[in-house]
């Protein structure tokens, strides 16, 4: 399914999909919230986004896969574990019909939280 309008919230975004896809998206959202409880939910680039001292991760549903966008560093740091999936510089595709690697998503989000916190700490001294 493709979206026709820009969702107002992550709930709004998720509600546009089939129950099967909604369940996957809600689980990804829960995993991200558990790994990054201080992160703020928003819509950015028309997709669910979590931000913590800058963008943390984005995710989105497509016809045959879930796109997960943990930045190029997030992809690079887990390239071995992501080798079974289609990846690009800053994205990975998890096929909807396969089992979604929620524990791997949790570890990538934790990595991104630590990365953003380190960046924020480093920037604090320069202002």
C-alpha positions as CSV (number, residue, x, y, z in Angstrom):
1,X,0.0,0.0,0.0
2,X,1.2,3.5,-0.7
3,X,0.2,6.5,1.4
4,X,-1.9,9.2,-0.2
5,X,-1.5,11.8,2.5
6,X,1.1,12.8,5.1
7,X,0.2,11.2,8.4
8,X,-0.1,13.4,11.4
9,X,1.3,10.9,13.9
10,X,2.7,7.4,14.0
11,X,-0.7,6.1,15.0
12,X,-2.1,7.8,11.9
13,X,0.6,6.3,9.8
14,X,0.2,2.7,11.1
15,X,-3.6,2.9,10.7
16,X,-3.2,3.1,6.9
17,X,-2.0,-0.5,6.6
18,X,-3.5,-4.0,6.8
19,X,-3.8,-5.6,10.2
20,X,-0.9,-7.9,9.4
21,X,1.4,-4.9,8.6
22,X,0.0,-2.9,11.5
23,X,1.1,-5.6,13.9
24,X,4.6,-5.6,12.5
25,X,4.8,-1.8,12.7
26,X,3.5,-1.6,16.2
27,X,6.0,-4.2,17.3
28,X,8.9,-2.3,15.7
29,X,7.6,0.9,17.4
30,X,7.5,-0.9,20.8
31,X,11.0,-2.3,20.3
32,X,12.3,1.2,19.5
33,X,10.5,2.8,22.5
34,X,12.0,0.1,24.8
35,X,15.5,0.6,23.5
36,X,15.2,4.5,23.4
37,X,12.6,5.4,26.1
38,X,13.6,9.1,25.9
39,X,13.2,9.4,22.2
40,X,10.5,11.6,20.7
41,X,8.1,10.2,18.2
42,X,7.3,12.2,15.1
43,X,6.7,12.0,11.4
44,X,9.6,13.0,9.2
45,X,10.0,12.3,5.4
46,X,6.3,11.1,5.7
47,X,7.4,8.1,7.8
48,X,7.6,7.2,11.5
49,X,10.7,8.7,13.1
50,X,12.2,8.6,16.5
51,X,14.5,11.5,17.5
52,X,16.9,11.8,20.4
53,X,19.4,14.6,20.1
54,X,18.8,14.4,16.4
55,X,17.1,11.8,14.2
56,X,17.6,8.3,15.6
57,X,15.8,5.9,13.2
58,X,13.0,5.9,10.7
59,X,10.8,3.0,9.5
60,X,8.2,2.6,6.9
61,X,6.0,-0.1,5.3
62,X,6.0,-0.9,1.7
63,X,4.2,-3.5,-0.4
64,X,6.6,-6.4,0.3
65,X,9.0,-5.1,3.0
66,X,9.5,-2.9,6.0
67,X,12.2,-0.3,5.5
68,X,14.3,0.5,8.5
69,X,16.6,3.5,8.4
70,X,19.2,3.7,11.1
71,X,21.6,6.0,9.2
72,X,24.7,4.7,7.4
73,X,26.6,4.2,10.7
74,X,23.8,2.0,12.0
75,X,23.9,-0.1,8.8
76,X,27.7,-0.3,8.8
77,X,28.0,-1.3,12.5
78,X,25.7,-4.3,11.9
79,X,26.7,-5.2,8.3
80,X,27.5,-8.8,9.2
81,X,24.1,-9.4,10.9
82,X,22.3,-7.6,8.1
83,X,24.1,-9.5,5.3
84,X,21.0,-11.7,4.7
85,X,18.9,-8.6,3.9
86,X,18.8,-6.1,1.1
87,X,20.7,-3.0,2.4
88,X,21.8,0.3,1.0
89,X,23.9,3.1,2.5
90,X,21.4,4.0,5.3
91,X,18.6,1.5,4.9
92,X,17.7,-2.2,5.3
93,X,14.7,-4.0,3.9
94,X,13.0,-6.6,6.0
95,X,10.6,-8.8,3.9
96,X,7.1,-8.7,5.3
97,X,6.6,-12.4,4.7
98,X,9.8,-13.4,6.6
99,X,10.2,-13.1,10.3
100,X,11.3,-9.6,11.3
101,X,14.5,-9.5,13.4
102,X,13.2,-7.5,16.3
103,X,16.1,-8.2,18.6
104,X,18.5,-7.0,15.9
105,X,16.4,-3.8,15.5
106,X,16.6,-3.3,19.3
107,X,20.4,-3.6,19.2
108,X,20.7,-1.2,16.3
109,X,18.5,1.4,18.1
110,X,20.7,1.0,21.2
111,X,23.8,1.6,19.1
112,X,22.2,4.7,17.6
113,X,21.1,6.1,21.0
114,X,24.7,5.7,22.2
115,X,26.0,7.3,19.0
116,X,23.7,10.3,19.3
117,X,24.5,10.7,23.0
118,X,28.3,10.7,22.2
119,X,27.8,13.2,19.4
120,X,25.8,15.5,21.7
121,X,28.4,15.2,24.4
122,X,31.2,16.1,21.9
123,X,29.2,19.1,20.6
124,X,28.5,20.4,24.1
125,X,32.2,21.4,24.5
126,X,32.3,23.4,21.3
127,X,29.4,25.8,22.0
